[in-house]
Amino acid sequence: MKKNIMIIHGGGPTTVINASLYGILSEGKKSSEVNKIYAAKNGTGGLLAENILDLTEVREEELAKLLTSPGSAIGTSRDPLKEEDYERMVAILQKYQIDYVLLNGGNGTMDTCGKLHHKCLELAVPISIIGVPKTMDNDIFITDHSPGYGSAARYMAQSVKEVCCDVKGMPIHVVIIETSGRNAGWVAAASALSDEEGIYTPDFIYLPEVVFDEAKFLQDVKDKLKEKKGIVIVASEGLRDEKNQPLVKPNNATGRSSYFGHVGVYLENLIVQNLGYKTRAEKPGLLARASIAMQSSVDREEAILAGKKAVEAVLAGETGKMVAFRRIVGEVYQIETFLVAIEEVMLYEKKLPPHFINAEQNGVTPAFIEWCRPLIGEPLPEMISFN
């Protein structure tokens, strides 16, 4: 008997989450073992409301548009779930005769994936559950990196390069660029790839893995202003003090869904009030996860691959696992996929390791740049200045 697939998106979208959706749909549609491919509209909340999309007959020319569409084409959510919700989800999946569930998301979604898997086991319901990784923050455990990060890294590297070029042409202020990264500084770190020659690159990068020292920060800026009049600083939104408290209190926090205050503005005020130097803060925010123009081709192809491998996994009888990447050692960048037990990635966060952070703790090392370089795809456009 042919099988039915249910796709669920969870958490914040990325530039390539729809590429994984494309991979799932293209692999599922070509399989003689698959009957229907459904999607929960707007995540787990949509499933619980039985708001179901049938994507089985979507034409190929329409599916191809997924590769150039940001956001989630089926809708995503951050719905808080209770224990009883998982039993209801299993009942609804049975009602729609679902055999396979593919959850595409980050840490929170992998937690949901694991709990749904365990509930199916508890109820002795033969539904296979596989996680498909997705996060611009790159903080999912075990996997070398996650689909969504390469594009966010490319966006950040290119945007910071452009700002550095602007500041070089009019060196009259300090510019602070705030990035996403609640507990892990992967996105902020990627700004170091803006220009490996060191001309159009940030002067400092501050990461949440490092305790923020206000006095050292101000001294860093003061010393740099003796060398140049225009400075670019990149800072993660999740910077914390010596008491492990956010520099700026979240303005909306419900469980894991925290909206941090404006760290960039906080740092701007520190400089203005203590050093008396003109400063401005910039915050790309959603732009960094929604820019198709800055989509990494490597990221897109790996996202497609993750979706396809998830379908292959359930058709092969796998369940309770997540698709992950590891690098193949060699001169040319290559990855291979493997399956990791879902229990190993449920809400475990991967942070920058110490060897990726410089000795001054205000930047990254060449090891990080070498690691990250292939993920952003083609080389960034070259720039020139006579100033």
Order of alpha helices (4+ residues) and beta strands (2+ residues): beta-alpha-beta-alpha-beta-alpha-alpha-beta-alpha-beta-alpha-beta-alpha-beta-alpha-beta-beta-beta-alpha-beta-alpha-alpha-beta-beta-alpha
